[in-house]
Amino acid sequence: MRRLCLQLLFTFTLFLSGCASNGDGKTERFALLKETNPKPMDIIDATDSKIGDEEAVKKEVIKNDHIYDVVIVKNGKEMLVAYKIKHMHRFQMKQVEKKLTKDLNKKFEGIHFIVSSDYKIFLEAVRLNKLLRENEIPREEAKKEFKQIVELKEEKT
């Protein structure tokens, strides 16, 4: 009997400790809704001096009523455009991506666009953008990261 009580007490304590939260959970709850709004980055020239096409692309993407946040990373003639779509338009994600890709290809010739509304792609692009901005990653490694993100995008579709 005593052993049973100790086992129940231990199980109950374990259960309560598992339910405890380290934070209030408010920040995690709105992670998808927050805007990061990072500046576009070019892997080849990671300074703000030559941001041209990237900023124009960002302005074009933000014009879309369905999109509320975008990150752009450029690698030569390739440009990764990852964005977050408003919640009420989640059912139209494929149509938005298709139209956005078509519009960008028409307006900006000579650039190969990799467009994605996938949140994982968005997070990886933001992370790469931040590493480039803070000069914490060499160009060759940044190119490898870029290629991995593109491969991840291709894998998803």
Residue frames as qw, qx, qy, qz and C-alpha x, y, z in Angstrom:
[[0.000, 0.885, 0.465, 0.000, 0.00, 0.00, 0.00],
 [0.312, -0.800, 0.103, 0.502, 2.76, 2.36, 0.94],
 [0.421, -0.151, 0.605, 0.659, 4.60, 1.56, -2.28],
 [0.229, 0.620, 0.669, 0.339, 1.47, 2.25, -4.32],
 [0.115, -0.941, -0.246, 0.204, 1.04, 5.65, -2.63],
 [0.374, -0.610, 0.345, 0.608, 4.66, 6.57, -3.38],
 [0.379, 0.157, 0.699, 0.585, 4.23, 5.53, -7.02],
 [0.108, 0.806, 0.559, 0.164, 1.06, 7.61, -7.34],
 [0.248, -0.887, -0.031, 0.388, 2.74, 10.60, -5.69],
 [0.425, -0.351, 0.518, 0.654, 5.73, 10.28, -8.01],
 [0.305, 0.418, 0.712, 0.475, 3.50, 9.97, -11.08],
 [0.017, -0.908, -0.418, 0.038, 1.41, 12.96, -10.03],
 [0.323, -0.769, 0.173, 0.524, 4.55, 15.07, -9.41],
 [0.413, -0.085, 0.643, 0.639, 5.95, 14.04, -12.78],
 [0.214, 0.660, 0.659, 0.289, 2.67, 14.95, -14.46],
 [0.115, -0.945, -0.224, 0.209, 2.57, 18.40, -12.86],
 [0.373, -0.602, 0.356, 0.610, 6.19, 19.16, -13.71],
 [0.398, 0.182, 0.702, 0.561, 5.50, 18.21, -17.34],
 [0.113, 0.804, 0.555, 0.183, 2.63, 20.65, -17.52],
 [0.298, -0.773, -0.063, 0.557, 4.69, 23.56, -16.16],
 [0.552, 0.752, 0.172, 0.316, 5.61, 26.26, -18.66],
 [0.601, -0.159, -0.069, 0.780, 8.89, 28.16, -18.73],
 [0.038, 0.008, 0.119, 0.992, 7.27, 31.25, -20.23],
 [0.415, 0.337, 0.435, -0.725, 3.86, 32.75, -20.53],
 [0.481, 0.294, 0.791, 0.236, 3.49, 31.45, -24.11],
 [0.298, 0.824, 0.232, -0.423, 2.39, 34.80, -25.52],
 [0.061, 0.681, -0.510, -0.522, 5.34, 35.19, -27.87],
 [0.236, -0.074, 0.930, 0.271, 5.09, 31.66, -29.25],
 [0.395, 0.557, 0.686, -0.252, 1.39, 32.06, -29.88],
 [0.364, 0.873, 0.118, -0.302, 1.92, 34.95, -32.31],
 [0.478, -0.400, 0.562, 0.544, 5.12, 33.79, -34.06],
 [0.424, 0.365, 0.695, 0.453, 3.32, 33.35, -37.37],
 [0.102, 0.896, 0.428, 0.065, 1.63, 36.73, -37.09],
 [0.348, -0.771, 0.110, 0.523, 4.67, 38.88, -36.28],
 [0.607, 0.785, -0.035, 0.122, 6.34, 40.84, -39.03],
 [0.742, -0.346, 0.134, 0.558, 10.11, 40.56, -39.26],
 [0.366, 0.925, 0.100, -0.018, 10.40, 42.83, -42.31],
 [0.640, -0.438, 0.309, 0.551, 14.15, 42.27, -42.97],
 [0.256, 0.770, -0.302, -0.500, 16.00, 44.25, -45.61],
 [0.922, 0.385, -0.028, -0.015, 16.80, 42.32, -48.80],
 [0.460, -0.667, 0.522, 0.265, 20.32, 40.86, -48.96],
 [0.745, 0.585, -0.308, -0.088, 22.67, 39.89, -51.76],
 [0.913, -0.316, 0.138, 0.217, 25.09, 37.05, -51.00],
 [0.708, 0.406, 0.053, 0.575, 27.64, 38.31, -53.53],
 [0.172, 0.417, -0.180, 0.874, 27.63, 41.88, -52.18],
 [0.444, -0.541, -0.694, 0.169, 26.38, 41.78, -48.60],
 [0.166, -0.216, -0.233, 0.934, 26.40, 45.54, -48.18],
 [0.259, 0.705, 0.556, -0.357, 23.47, 47.90, -48.45],
 [0.044, -0.543, 0.290, 0.787, 25.18, 49.90, -51.22],
 [0.147, 0.154, -0.738, -0.641, 23.94, 47.81, -54.16],
 [0.265, 0.392, 0.839, -0.271, 20.39, 46.99, -53.11],
 [0.237, 0.221, -0.315, -0.892, 18.34, 47.78, -56.21],
 [0.516, -0.070, -0.700, -0.488, 16.37, 44.98, -57.78],
 [0.330, -0.203, -0.865, 0.319, 15.89, 43.36, -54.39],
 [0.080, 0.296, 0.430, -0.849, 14.14, 46.41, -52.92],
 [0.436, 0.160, -0.328, -0.822, 11.97, 46.79, -56.03],
 [0.480, -0.097, -0.850, -0.194, 10.99, 43.11, -55.82],
 [0.175, -0.256, -0.762, 0.568, 10.15, 43.50, -52.14],
 [0.258, 0.257, 0.145, -0.920, 7.91, 46.49, -52.87],
 [0.500, 0.082, -0.588, -0.631, 6.19, 44.53, -55.64],
 [0.409, -0.156, -0.896, 0.079, 5.56, 41.54, -53.37],
 [0.053, -0.275, -0.613, 0.739, 4.24, 43.65, -50.48],
 [0.342, 0.069, -0.212, -0.913, 1.69, 45.23, -52.86],
 [0.465, -0.181, -0.818, -0.288, -0.16, 41.91, -52.83],
 [0.526, -0.487, 0.086, -0.692, -3.10, 42.13, -50.41],
 [0.932, -0.214, -0.266, -0.122, -2.65, 38.51, -49.31],
 [0.754, 0.117, -0.355, 0.540, 0.97, 38.95, -48.12],
 [0.344, -0.927, -0.067, -0.131, 2.08, 40.72, -44.95],
 [0.454, -0.744, 0.447, 0.200, 5.79, 39.88, -44.58],
 [0.856, 0.502, -0.073, 0.096, 8.57, 39.04, -47.04],
 [0.501, -0.660, 0.444, 0.340, 12.27, 38.19, -46.96],
 [0.743, 0.664, -0.081, -0.008, 14.48, 38.34, -50.04],
 [0.555, -0.560, 0.508, 0.347, 17.93, 36.81, -50.50],
 [0.668, 0.709, -0.147, -0.171, 19.72, 37.14, -53.81],
 [0.658, -0.381, 0.554, 0.338, 22.52, 34.93, -55.12],
 [0.252, -0.109, 0.646, 0.712, 23.73, 36.10, -58.51],
 [0.321, -0.058, -0.474, -0.818, 20.82, 35.77, -60.93],
 [0.446, -0.393, -0.801, -0.073, 18.71, 33.75, -58.47],
 [0.196, -0.339, 0.293, -0.872, 16.43, 35.43, -55.98],
 [0.285, -0.318, -0.888, 0.170, 14.69, 33.67, -53.11],
 [0.322, -0.324, 0.001, -0.890, 11.39, 35.31, -52.21],
 [0.329, -0.301, -0.874, 0.191, 9.83, 33.84, -49.07],
 [0.256, -0.334, 0.008, -0.907, 6.70, 35.40, -47.64],
 [0.088, 0.245, 0.853, -0.453, 3.98, 34.98, -45.06],
 [0.209, -0.367, -0.601, -0.679, 0.40, 34.96, -46.20],
 [0.397, -0.241, 0.300, -0.833, -2.47, 36.43, -44.22],
 [0.288, -0.002, 0.911, -0.295, -4.44, 33.84, -42.31],
 [0.595, 0.454, 0.395, -0.533, -7.74, 34.40, -44.09],
 [0.596, 0.643, -0.321, -0.360, -6.05, 33.71, -47.45],
 [0.396, -0.430, 0.810, 0.038, -4.32, 30.41, -46.51],
 [0.733, 0.298, 0.604, -0.088, -6.63, 28.43, -48.80],
 [0.579, 0.813, 0.050, -0.041, -5.39, 30.45, -51.78],
 [0.488, -0.677, 0.424, 0.351, -1.66, 29.89, -51.15],
 [0.632, 0.071, 0.623, 0.455, -0.95, 28.04, -54.41],
 [0.361, 0.799, 0.404, 0.260, -2.81, 30.58, -56.51],
 [0.172, -0.971, 0.094, 0.136, -1.02, 33.47, -54.80],
 [0.575, -0.470, 0.525, 0.415, 2.38, 31.81, -55.31],
 [0.590, 0.354, 0.602, 0.406, 1.64, 31.08, -58.97],
 [0.209, 0.924, 0.273, 0.167, 0.43, 34.63, -59.70],
 [0.337, -0.886, 0.221, 0.229, 3.31, 36.20, -57.78],
 [0.636, -0.225, 0.567, 0.473, 5.89, 34.12, -59.66],
 [0.484, 0.587, 0.525, 0.382, 4.30, 35.03, -62.99],
 [0.014, 0.990, 0.135, 0.047, 4.18, 38.76, -62.14],
 [0.460, -0.747, 0.350, 0.329, 7.79, 38.83, -60.91],
 [0.642, 0.011, 0.595, 0.484, 9.08, 36.99, -63.98],
 [0.370, 0.760, 0.432, 0.315, 7.23, 39.41, -66.24],
 [0.104, -0.994, -0.025, -0.029, 8.39, 42.56, -64.45],
 [0.315, -0.777, 0.526, 0.141, 12.00, 41.56, -63.67],
 [0.903, 0.406, -0.140, -0.020, 13.53, 39.78, -66.63],
 [0.492, 0.590, -0.552, 0.324, 16.86, 38.01, -66.27],
 [0.246, -0.402, 0.697, -0.540, 16.29, 36.92, -62.67],
 [0.546, -0.143, -0.809, -0.164, 15.30, 33.39, -61.70],
 [0.438, -0.441, 0.289, -0.728, 12.79, 33.60, -58.84],
 [0.401, -0.145, -0.892, 0.149, 12.33, 30.94, -56.19],
 [0.393, -0.377, 0.050, -0.837, 9.03, 31.88, -54.55],
 [0.456, -0.190, -0.860, 0.129, 7.70, 30.19, -51.43],
 [0.468, -0.584, 0.000, -0.664, 5.00, 30.69, -48.82],
 [0.826, -0.217, -0.500, 0.145, 6.34, 27.79, -46.71],
 [0.426, -0.886, 0.087, -0.159, 7.07, 28.96, -43.16],
 [0.845, -0.328, 0.223, 0.358, 10.18, 26.77, -42.83],
 [0.604, 0.437, 0.216, 0.630, 11.64, 28.34, -45.98],
 [0.074, -0.904, -0.079, -0.413, 10.77, 31.78, -44.60],
 [0.662, -0.735, 0.131, 0.056, 12.54, 31.06, -41.31],
 [0.820, -0.075, 0.256, 0.507, 15.66, 29.71, -43.04],
 [0.412, 0.647, 0.202, 0.608, 15.78, 32.73, -45.36],
 [0.293, -0.918, 0.005, -0.267, 15.45, 35.12, -42.40],
 [0.791, -0.523, 0.193, 0.254, 18.24, 33.26, -40.59],
 [0.716, 0.211, 0.266, 0.610, 20.51, 33.47, -43.67],
 [0.137, 0.842, 0.168, 0.494, 19.62, 37.14, -44.14],
 [0.510, -0.854, 0.071, -0.069, 20.56, 37.86, -40.51],
 [0.823, -0.282, 0.246, 0.427, 23.87, 36.00, -40.79],
 [0.551, 0.480, 0.254, 0.634, 24.73, 37.97, -43.93],
 [0.090, -0.913, -0.118, -0.381, 23.74, 41.27, -42.35],
 [0.579, -0.788, 0.209, -0.012, 25.91, 40.63, -39.28],
 [0.433, 0.690, -0.579, 0.023, 28.83, 39.30, -41.37],
 [0.615, -0.421, 0.621, -0.243, 28.81, 36.04, -39.43],
 [0.853, 0.188, 0.485, 0.040, 28.99, 33.77, -42.47],
 [0.230, -0.402, 0.564, 0.684, 31.52, 33.60, -45.32],
 [0.516, 0.405, -0.245, -0.714, 30.22, 33.95, -48.87],
 [0.371, 0.197, -0.872, -0.250, 30.94, 30.36, -49.87],
 [0.007, -0.190, -0.906, 0.377, 29.06, 29.03, -46.86],
 [0.374, 0.408, 0.275, -0.786, 26.22, 31.47, -47.53],
 [0.482, 0.324, -0.549, -0.600, 25.99, 30.14, -51.10],
 [0.248, 0.003, -0.968, 0.023, 25.78, 26.57, -49.75],
 [0.160, 0.318, 0.687, -0.634, 23.04, 27.63, -47.31],
 [0.442, 0.401, -0.104, -0.796, 21.18, 29.33, -50.16],
 [0.432, 0.208, -0.787, -0.388, 21.44, 26.17, -52.27],
 [0.097, -0.130, -0.943, 0.289, 20.15, 24.06, -49.35],
 [0.315, 0.382, 0.422, -0.759, 17.14, 26.35, -48.91],
 [0.503, 0.369, -0.395, -0.675, 16.37, 26.12, -52.64],
 [0.333, 0.096, -0.931, -0.116, 16.69, 22.31, -52.48],
 [0.091, 0.245, 0.799, -0.541, 14.36, 22.27, -49.48],
 [0.437, 0.409, 0.086, -0.796, 11.85, 24.35, -51.45],
 [0.488, 0.299, -0.659, -0.489, 12.10, 22.00, -54.44],
 [0.149, 0.003, -0.971, 0.185, 11.67, 19.03, -52.12],
 [0.272, 0.293, 0.590, -0.702, 8.44, 20.46, -50.72],
 [0.552, 0.445, -0.045, -0.703, 6.81, 20.88, -54.13]]
